[in-house]
Amino acid sequence: MLGTVIAVGGVQLTSNLSIDGTPSQEVLDTLADELPDATGGQGTFVITTEDGSSVIEPERVEVIMDVVESVYATEHVNGSVEEAQQPFIEQFDALTAQAAALPAAEQAAFMAQLQQQADAQIQQQIDDYGFAPLIVDGLPFPPVLISEDERAALFQFALDQQVQPMGAADLEEIIEAGEALDGEAGLTVLPGESLKFPVPALGVGEIVGVLIAAVVLVLALGSLVAGTLPLVTGIVSVGVGVGIAIASAAGEPINLITPILAVMIGLAVGIDYSLFIVNRQRNLIRVQQLPAPEAAGRAVGSAGSSVVFAGLTVIVALVGLAAVGVSMLTAMALVAAGTVAVAVLVALTLLPALLGLVGERVVSVKARATGATAEQHHRIARGWSGFIVRRRWLVLLGTAVIVVLAALPTTGMTLGMPTGGSASPDSSARQSYDAVGESFGAGFNGPLIAVAETGSEFDEEQITGITERISDVDGVRMAQVIGASDDDGTVAFLVIPETGPGDERTAHLVHELRETTVNGSGDEQTLGVTGLTAVMIDMTEKMAEVFPIYIAIIVILSMIILLFAFRSVLLPILATGGFVLSILATLGLTTLVFQDGWLGGLFNVEPGTPLVPVIPIIGTGIMYGLAMDYQVFLSSSMRDHFLRGESPRRAVISGFSATSRVVVAAAIIMASVFAGFIFSPETMIAQIGFTLAVGVLIDAFLVRMTLIPAAFAILGRATWWAPRWLQRILPDLDIEGHKLEQEPATQS
């Protein structure tokens, strides 16, 4: 049924990352009402010669114009060759008629003077800007600019809509139209970065990640049959969860990050949740010698309750993203949360059915025979936890130092959208970006659109004055009018900065332009600024603004959840503080790799790549849910041993030994799944994969299984303390279902 809905409605992916309510989006909304022709995006092709010779040789000019005509013929590109040349043809015809009216002896001199003036204007443009329009049949063709050294041509064209909401097929049509003539007459035709639509697909890295998870499952569960079950349920969870999200979109565009994020989190938790239940069933069979059906029922009743709690924690953390008021993040979070909900339901419904089909084969005869007498607690886990308890202060301080050192690069973290300049040198995006920057200036890789509005009609003198004021702003290379509304009350200007889209000076320029008044008097309406670069700048600033708010929400949420889960005052403080350290250390290492270039060659990362603005907030939401999974699993076991009468420090060792093995397996599985996305050619996907993979490893191994147990050992009984009045009003949730496990086995 889901497949039918998707097949009929189709899947429309978009790379749109704009945020409603930002200054750039408000200007776009104004343009849509007043000047719809200017609301479209900008596309470019840069054309260079393979040997560095001139691009304006006659045969090459012919090829360039073929590229232009081919691109203009596509569906979403505005304009035509005739439309671009028409004003100059009319001017030429008028001058020709004026020359014809002169005496024959004066005509040649008149035309020579006109040609001299035209050449002077072209040379003036070259002197002022370093480029000039292509000359075709003696007339300027402004859509194509020629660099001063004549080694590159830049074809700029307008689209009938913004690039980001466009589908991959539409952009691919434009790219294919331009690249069809690549190689002709020794020319290289490269599409501009704005035309690139990243459609990340499952590649080798993602497949390897899943294979590693499969190997870990088999090793952790000791059986190929048992190890296969969590993998099957994880894949089903992703398929159903993402399918529901796409079907519910009813054919509306979906941001390409949304399904990828859902695949990441759905596959990871889907596998882990089933692992918890299958592992609990196998332990019940081996240790208590229960028949498989009864063990499955008890496992679902005990570990299943922890899966429900863990799933709800992740869902609440993700849904909490809606509180920051960014619709784009809300959509991503809801789809991911829905996939997690599906993973929980699959673990509680499909998995028991599969366990029923597998039956007694879930545990081999050999494992069953040795299970009752085998040591229940893993030797390595007992040795490690014993070391933590004995050297608790050394472990606490040493781990804290390591985590804090990892977090230090966060102080220099820069948020921003990756540009072609941070792509691989072998990619066409990087080659196009570099060619444009070297031949025309970095600003051509990130043009801006400035919009002036007034309650009355702008006259020509006012428009000229605004153009001059924009041009005089520090950081502006050139400005020109690109359109006006029917009533001349709204005028749009194309603004080329001196710096590239990822440069901090460009962001400063955007703010300075927004403070520039329309009439220059200082008391009238200011300019609006939009364009892809401005949209990305606004999104970056919005994400930086809401991140502290979301961190505060997470901290409060964590304290409440853990207070109810463990009926303790200090444990929520420790666990939440550990999470804050985890997320800071994770962002620090992400900054170190992507921005500072450490180990960049290993991950195919170019130094200087900023962190995508959504990374900190999305990483925080997902990592919080996963961190609480492990915290609940480990702490509930320690608490159970403490309530059975063991000393606080002995309870840490016993609880850790009993549960750490499955937590280790779960963390490695999650990290493997996330790490599979690190090598994605799309920078945003790679950063999300790296952040989540490293975050899981830091939080699980350094914080949950090292720092927190050491803190528990130091606090002793205080770890589990709460005032009596608080204990009376808090419910005893028994998240791990230990009371159920203590029930006597059913007599067969």
Beta strands, then each sheet from edge to edge (+ up, - down):
strand 1: 13-14
strand 2: 42-49
strand 3: 131-136
strand 4: 139-147
strand 5: 152-158
strand 6: 187-191
strand 7: 254-255
strand 8: 448-453
strand 9: 476-484
strand 10: 490-497
strand 11: 528-530
sheet 1: 1+ 7+
sheet 2: 3+ 4- 5+ 2- 6+
sheet 3: 9+ 10- 8+ 11-
end
